[in-house]
Amino acid sequence: METIIQKRLTGERALFCSKGLDIYDSIFDAGESPLKESSDINLTGSMFKWKYPLWYCKNIKAKNCTWFEMARAGVWYTDNIEVEDCAIEAPKNFRRCHNLSLKNVSFSNAAETLWNCDGVSLDNVTVKGDYFAMGTDNLKVNGLTLYGNYSFDGCKNVEVHNSKLLSKDAFWNTDNVTVYDSFISGEYLGWNAKNLTLVNCTIESLQGMCYIQNLKMVNCKLINTTLAFEYSSVDAEITTKIDSVLNPSSGTIKAKHIDELIIEADKIDPSKTKIICTED
């Protein structure tokens, strides 16, 4: 492995098609695509200050690195990449990557980030930005803090643990998503999803969990949640009251109490849904 220490690298494709580099405390500045088509690269304490630093790469490790705002669209079409203890200010990062691990990473502007990736692990990641993780499959998440709407749109095979999501329109059009021990606040949660499971979660949502095929909720709290479950097939065990429920298509809803239950027989078949209120 060749070693590069404390260099300022400029110009387009500064280290194009490199192989087998250990790069320490270096700055990539004023030049697009510095590491395009490179492989087996270890980056430690380094900084990206210009666009497209890691495209079409393989076997990348980045630790204690920084992507500044102009390093936008930083990592696209790259396979086998580990990013740890990094700060990422640039938007539109991580597109169409395979086998991606992010640990102890903060995104201050994650607009349109993590799109169409496959095989992703997120551990203790903080994100601020809309449209996070659109179209990404086979995603495992632990300790995510998310501030941004329209997250996880169209994702498949997602498992989320111990997270806080402040996100309107989260999990739309998804298939096979399970969320454990998490807090989700946002309007229109989960619309058009298939096989959405929420376990030990606290939910706050206007018109949440609607138009879902096979919604399962286990030991969940619904706080300030209104007009829930419209046209959804649902098996819900709610440990609190529900403010209002509107036209579920089928299944069972169990809660302490439902303040307002709206069932319109001209729109759904009431006999297909069982309502259980344990305190009534």
Salt bridges, closest charged atoms under 4 A:
ASP29 OD2 - ARG8 NH2 3.26
GLU32 OE2 - LYS51 NZ 3.54
ASP79 OD1 - HIS98 ND1 3.08
GLU84 OE2 - LYS63 NZ 3.49
ASP85 OD2 - LYS63 NZ 2.86
GLU112 OE1 - ARG95 NH2 3.44
GLU159 OE2 - HIS161 NE2 2.71
ASP243 OD1 - LYS241 NZ 3.84
ASP259 OD2 - LYS241 NZ 2.73
ASP259 OD1 - HIS257 NE2 3.22
GLU264 OE1 - LYS267 NZ 3.83
ASP266 OD2 - LYS267 NZ 3.62
ASP280 OD1 - HIS257 ND1 2.99
